[in-house]
Amino acid sequence: MQSAKTLKGKTLFITGASRGIGLAIAKRAAQDGANIIIAAKTAQPHPKLEGTIYTAAAELEALGGKAMPVVVDVRDEESVAKALKSGADTYGGIDIVINNASAINLSPLQALEMKRFDLMYQVNTRGTLLCSKLALPYLANAQNPHILMLSPPLDMQEKWFKNHTPYSIAKYGMSLAVLGLAGELRSKGIAVNALWPRTTIATAAVKNLLGGEEMIKASRTPQILADAAHIILTSPANETSGNFFIDDSLLAENGTSNFDHYRVDPKSALMPDFFVPDDSLPPAPLTAQEEC
């Protein structure tokens, strides 16, 4: 995959960019000198979650990028439209849309209130479609336009659904959007791809929902997804579309051979994430380093 190497001067619209994976991708772009529209809901500090759109903006500008913090609810069409227009007016257009915002609840159907499913579906599937749709007029005028979803490969196995069917449906909806939009937009030169981690990633969601500090120790940092996303977003749009990338495999294909620096705790075995296909083999061992 040939890459232009830099996002300097590009304008990225990133949902959920106030913390976690979205912020990590934004910071990697800011290091190149990109413009970042931070489209997220957190304007005021949260008692359990670090970061707001304003602290994120300060971090990005300190790295050399330009940042526009905007309060955005991806379920609200007017909110998304205003944020896109404001960003395009300020920076002269929009080159890249990253659909990162996501809601998660791992309850089985019998235990889940339907309003919880509605939230996941509206944020994950509908929010992805809405942001992509409203961004298309801007992307059509961009050089090397990309849409990137933080969503899994379409590996349709019972095991990925049986324990949390509602979440899986809502999350796979983002990936179905990749499949369809890649075909719909290919003739327009707009790339649409998905990126997914092989292991759990050290984010607040993993800590709060999947197992606390022990799960964090068994995770990689968001930087691995930021580095993988950078490869995708600097690749030619007319040659790189319709792909479901796994972070470490993509990095390995582009010359990375050592993944140790992405581990939170080198002495902990890495925890595989949901939805990674059985035939996707890791380019580096997931065992604890002392066991390798």
Stockholm file with secondary structure:
# STOCKHOLM 1.0

chainA/1-292         MQSAKTLKGKTLFITGASRGIGLAIAKRAAQDGANIIIAAKTAQPHPKLEGTIYTAAAELEALGGKAMPVVVDVRDEESVAKALKSGADTYGGIDIVINNASAINLSPLQALEMKRFDLMYQVNTRGTLLCSKLALPYLANAQNPHILMLSPPLDMQEKWFKNHTPYSIAKYGMSLAVLGLAGELRSKGIAVNALWPRTTIATAAVKNLLGGEEMIKASRTPQILADAAHIILTSPANETSGNFFIDDSLLAENGTSNFDHYRVDPKSALMPDFFVPDDSLPPAPLTAQEEC
#=GR chainA/1-292 SS CCCCCCCTTCEEEEETTTSHHHHHHHHHHHHHTCEEEEEESCCSCCSSSCCCHHHHHHHHHHTTCEEEEEECCTTCHHHHHHHHHHHHHHHTSCCEEEECCCCCCCCCGGGCCHHHHHHHIIIIIIHHHHHHHHHHHHHTTSSSCEEEECCCCCCCCGGGTTTCHHHHHHHHHHHHHHHHHHHHHGGGTCEEEEEECSBCBCSHHHHHHHTHHHHHHTSBCTHHHHHHHHHHHTSCTTTSCSCEEEHHHHHHHTTCCCCGGGBSCTTSCCCBCTTCCTTCCCSSCCSCGGGC
#=GC SS_cons         CCCCCCCTTCEEEEETTTSHHHHHHHHHHHHHTCEEEEEESCCSCCSSSCCCHHHHHHHHHHTTCEEEEEECCTTCHHHHHHHHHHHHHHHTSCCEEEECCCCCCCCCGGGCCHHHHHHHIIIIIIHHHHHHHHHHHHHTTSSSCEEEECCCCCCCCGGGTTTCHHHHHHHHHHHHHHHHHHHHHGGGTCEEEEEECSBCBCSHHHHHHHTHHHHHHTSBCTHHHHHHHHHHHTSCTTTSCSCEEEHHHHHHHTTCCCCGGGBSCTTSCCCBCTTCCTTCCCSSCCSCGGGC
//
